[in-house]
Amino acid sequence: QVQLVESGGGLVQAGGSLRLSCAASGSTSSIKAMGWYRQAPGKQQRALVATIRSDGSTTYADSVKGRFTISRGNASNTVHLQMNSLTPEATAVYYCRATSEAGLIWVYWGQGTQVTVSS
């Protein structure tokens, strides 16, 4: 089992920055990738924002390339998302997600953190 706790959401003006953090606990040695997804108001699906794998490789949604950066913290079980040049379209609940492999592939989600960008 893996538990995820997000922090760092809030309200920011357009053009501003926010840094989200996600701390994993539990069976963290089995984690293969961690990432961020977001669910915008009125949307039913969570969309990929960025992910980082155990080998350090990253993937970004086209809409955030060049503005968002995902990185690991000093502790290997933490992940950060630096979000710069925010636009109102970034308003969403941001969820941390971890994928672990322990015989089977397991997917874990955090509780979500609200990011609101005002125009």
Backbone bond lengths (Angstrom), bond angles and torsions (degrees), N, CA, C in turn:
res aa  C-N    CA-C-N  psi(-1)  N-CA   C-N-CA  omega(-1)  CA-C   N-CA-C  phi
1 Q - - - 1.460 - - 1.523 109.40 -
2 V 1.323 114.72 142.68 1.457 121.71 177.37 1.526 107.76 -127.32
3 Q 1.307 115.85 134.39 1.453 121.21 175.66 1.531 108.23 -112.39
4 L 1.332 115.36 139.72 1.464 121.42 -177.55 1.519 109.18 -124.45
5 V 1.323 115.45 134.31 1.463 120.91 177.83 1.517 108.35 -128.63
6 E 1.334 115.54 120.76 1.466 120.61 179.28 1.527 110.44 -96.00
7 S 1.314 114.63 156.18 1.462 121.04 174.13 1.520 108.51 -153.46
8 G 1.324 115.52 162.75 1.455 120.53 172.20 1.510 115.67 105.95
9 G 1.309 118.67 -2.56 1.457 119.05 177.80 1.516 111.62 -70.71
10 G 1.321 115.46 174.34 1.451 119.20 178.69 1.505 112.19 160.15
11 L 1.311 114.78 -164.14 1.463 122.61 -178.95 1.522 109.20 -107.20
12 V 1.314 116.48 132.35 1.459 121.18 -179.84 1.519 108.67 -144.03
13 Q 1.304 116.77 152.21 1.455 120.68 176.91 1.524 110.14 -80.19
14 A 1.314 114.98 155.76 1.459 119.97 177.05 1.524 109.99 -56.10
15 G 1.325 114.97 137.45 1.454 120.32 -176.69 1.515 113.61 92.93
16 G 1.313 116.44 -11.64 1.453 120.85 -178.48 1.515 112.57 -85.65
17 S 1.323 114.70 -173.12 1.460 121.97 -175.90 1.520 110.56 -131.61
18 L 1.317 114.62 153.15 1.460 123.06 172.65 1.512 108.28 -143.81
19 R 1.304 115.50 152.54 1.468 121.35 176.20 1.512 108.69 -125.07
20 L 1.306 115.16 119.82 1.450 121.10 176.41 1.521 109.87 -97.90
21 S 1.318 115.65 146.80 1.457 120.95 176.84 1.518 109.52 -129.38
22 C 1.314 114.92 149.03 1.463 121.51 177.89 1.523 107.63 -135.93
23 A 1.312 115.27 124.78 1.458 120.86 178.42 1.518 109.70 -111.89
24 A 1.307 115.85 127.25 1.459 121.26 178.92 1.519 109.94 -101.83
25 S 1.309 115.55 145.16 1.462 121.04 175.22 1.527 108.21 -139.95
26 G 1.317 114.97 167.07 1.464 119.72 -177.40 1.513 109.86 98.26
27 S 1.312 116.69 -134.00 1.469 122.50 -176.86 1.530 110.79 -82.96
28 T 1.321 115.81 62.97 1.464 120.29 -173.61 1.523 113.04 -71.59
29 S 1.323 117.80 -20.98 1.471 119.40 -179.30 1.526 111.97 -66.83
30 S 1.320 117.04 -16.98 1.463 120.65 -178.93 1.529 112.93 -91.91
31 I 1.330 117.06 -2.39 1.461 120.29 -176.77 1.523 110.43 -72.26
32 K 1.333 116.12 130.08 1.456 121.89 178.98 1.524 112.52 -103.85
33 A 1.311 116.25 -25.30 1.465 120.22 -179.63 1.517 109.10 -158.45
34 M 1.323 114.97 150.28 1.461 121.25 173.52 1.514 107.83 -134.10
35 G 1.299 115.81 149.05 1.456 117.79 -178.20 1.509 112.23 -162.18
36 W 1.304 113.38 -178.22 1.461 122.37 -179.45 1.522 110.09 -123.64
37 Y 1.295 114.92 135.19 1.459 123.47 173.16 1.518 107.34 -124.46
38 R 1.312 116.03 159.72 1.461 118.75 177.53 1.521 110.59 -138.15
39 Q 1.316 113.95 149.63 1.459 121.31 177.44 1.513 107.38 -123.56
40 A 1.318 114.87 110.75 1.460 120.79 -177.53 1.525 110.04 -78.22
41 P 1.317 116.99 158.66 1.474 120.45 179.18 1.524 111.10 -56.80
42 G 1.310 116.83 133.54 1.453 121.68 178.89 1.507 114.79 80.66
43 K 1.305 117.89 -5.01 1.467 121.32 179.56 1.532 109.41 -97.67
44 Q 1.301 115.28 142.60 1.460 119.53 -179.86 1.514 112.43 -91.59
45 Q 1.335 116.79 -23.19 1.450 120.01 -175.74 1.522 111.13 -100.91
46 R 1.306 114.37 149.80 1.458 121.10 171.05 1.521 107.29 -91.69
47 A 1.308 115.89 132.51 1.463 121.15 -177.48 1.517 110.58 -107.28
48 L 1.313 115.65 142.46 1.462 120.77 177.53 1.527 110.46 -62.59
49 V 1.320 115.84 134.93 1.460 121.57 171.50 1.521 109.04 -105.24
50 A 1.323 115.85 -55.94 1.455 120.58 -179.66 1.517 109.16 -163.47
51 T 1.323 115.28 152.85 1.447 120.15 177.08 1.516 109.78 -143.33
52 I 1.323 116.03 151.47 1.462 121.64 176.58 1.522 107.90 -131.86
53 R 1.325 114.67 133.84 1.461 120.11 -176.32 1.516 110.81 -98.62
54 S 1.313 116.01 171.95 1.465 120.29 -177.29 1.519 111.92 -64.15
55 D 1.339 117.83 -22.60 1.472 119.84 178.06 1.525 111.60 -87.97
56 G 1.332 116.62 2.41 1.456 120.41 177.62 1.520 114.25 92.36
57 S 1.315 117.92 -8.22 1.462 120.03 -179.76 1.523 109.66 -70.68
58 T 1.322 115.36 149.68 1.462 120.76 -176.19 1.524 111.15 -128.98
59 T 1.309 114.49 157.21 1.458 123.06 174.23 1.514 107.88 -135.41
60 Y 1.331 115.60 137.77 1.459 120.94 179.34 1.524 110.18 -127.15
61 A 1.324 115.47 147.76 1.453 119.12 168.66 1.524 108.28 -66.89
62 D 1.318 116.70 145.52 1.466 119.74 -178.85 1.522 111.94 -56.50
63 S 1.313 116.45 -34.03 1.461 120.56 -174.67 1.521 113.62 -69.76
64 V 1.329 117.42 -14.68 1.468 119.34 -177.33 1.525 113.01 -116.67
65 K 1.317 117.48 -4.46 1.470 120.44 -178.95 1.520 110.40 -57.58
66 G 1.307 114.93 134.11 1.460 120.90 179.40 1.518 113.71 86.93
67 R 1.324 117.27 -12.61 1.468 119.74 -179.33 1.528 112.07 -118.27
68 F 1.316 117.53 -31.53 1.458 122.14 -179.77 1.526 109.19 -108.56
69 T 1.320 115.80 145.90 1.456 121.01 176.61 1.514 109.84 -134.72
70 I 1.312 115.97 127.04 1.459 120.84 176.04 1.521 108.10 -101.12
71 S 1.323 116.38 140.06 1.459 120.12 -178.56 1.516 109.67 -152.24
72 R 1.307 114.12 161.30 1.468 119.55 174.80 1.519 109.02 -89.34
73 G 1.313 115.94 147.74 1.448 119.98 174.98 1.518 110.73 -81.64
74 N 1.317 115.22 -179.88 1.463 120.09 178.06 1.525 110.85 -60.23
75 A 1.295 116.12 -35.75 1.461 120.58 173.06 1.521 106.93 -86.15
76 S 1.310 116.80 131.50 1.462 120.53 -173.31 1.518 112.69 -64.03
77 N 1.326 117.64 -15.17 1.449 119.12 -178.56 1.529 112.46 -98.18
78 T 1.331 117.07 20.41 1.458 120.50 176.38 1.532 110.09 -123.25
79 V 1.314 114.79 146.67 1.451 121.65 178.93 1.519 108.26 -133.91
80 H 1.319 115.72 141.28 1.450 121.11 178.79 1.524 109.93 -119.93
81 L 1.317 115.27 151.71 1.459 121.32 172.85 1.518 107.74 -128.25
82 Q 1.314 115.77 108.30 1.458 121.67 176.49 1.514 107.92 -88.28
83 M 1.315 116.19 121.34 1.458 121.15 -176.96 1.527 108.94 -116.98
84 N 1.321 115.90 116.18 1.459 122.01 -179.38 1.530 110.24 -115.23
85 S 1.316 115.09 162.58 1.469 121.08 178.03 1.527 111.16 49.57
86 L 1.303 114.96 50.12 1.453 119.98 -176.55 1.528 112.06 -68.63
87 T 1.302 115.71 143.28 1.466 122.87 176.04 1.531 108.42 -118.49
88 P 1.314 117.38 161.30 1.475 119.81 178.51 1.531 113.25 -56.69
89 E 1.321 116.61 -24.82 1.463 119.83 179.34 1.532 112.03 -67.20
90 A 1.306 117.10 -13.69 1.466 121.12 178.51 1.525 112.03 -82.57
91 T 1.314 116.96 -5.94 1.465 120.44 178.98 1.519 109.95 -61.56
92 A 1.328 115.69 122.41 1.462 120.70 -175.97 1.517 109.02 -176.38
93 V 1.313 114.95 170.51 1.455 120.33 166.25 1.523 106.60 -90.77
94 Y 1.299 116.51 126.20 1.461 122.44 -177.80 1.525 108.82 -101.20
95 Y 1.321 114.46 128.33 1.455 121.28 -178.01 1.526 110.36 -115.52
96 C 1.294 114.97 134.87 1.459 120.53 171.19 1.522 108.32 -85.33
97 R 1.313 115.12 140.28 1.458 120.56 -179.85 1.523 108.93 -132.72
98 A 1.314 116.10 139.20 1.465 121.52 176.27 1.522 108.79 -127.11
99 T 1.314 114.61 140.16 1.454 121.02 176.00 1.517 107.98 -114.54
100 S 1.304 115.95 125.32 1.462 119.06 -179.73 1.522 109.50 -123.65
101 E 1.301 114.51 155.12 1.455 119.80 178.67 1.518 108.57 -123.85
102 A 1.303 115.38 114.99 1.465 122.08 178.46 1.509 106.04 -142.53
103 G 1.339 114.46 75.42 1.461 118.75 -172.59 1.515 109.51 83.71
104 L 1.298 116.43 -62.49 1.460 123.27 174.87 1.530 109.24 -109.31
105 I 1.328 115.69 167.57 1.462 120.51 174.44 1.521 108.05 -88.06
106 W 1.324 115.60 127.61 1.461 121.15 178.94 1.519 108.69 -117.36
107 V 1.324 115.62 142.55 1.459 121.55 176.89 1.521 108.77 -120.27
108 Y 1.317 115.18 129.33 1.462 120.95 -179.86 1.526 109.36 -120.92
109 W 1.324 115.34 147.44 1.463 122.00 179.24 1.512 110.83 -125.45
110 G 1.317 115.09 145.95 1.447 120.08 170.35 1.514 110.42 -82.12
111 Q 1.331 115.05 -178.50 1.468 119.52 -175.73 1.526 112.29 -82.84
112 G 1.318 117.05 -13.17 1.460 121.07 178.88 1.519 112.50 95.16
113 T 1.326 115.03 149.52 1.449 121.49 176.39 1.529 108.08 -136.25
114 Q 1.318 116.18 135.87 1.460 121.25 -175.08 1.526 110.74 -81.79
115 V 1.315 115.23 131.82 1.462 122.14 171.66 1.527 107.27 -120.32
116 T 1.317 115.85 124.08 1.455 121.04 179.15 1.519 108.54 -124.70
117 V 1.323 115.44 125.40 1.462 121.15 179.57 1.525 107.78 -113.85
118 S 1.314 115.96 118.32 1.462 120.42 -178.59 1.526 110.24 -92.54
119 S 1.305 115.02 148.73 1.473 120.01 -178.92 1.513 111.70 -90.96
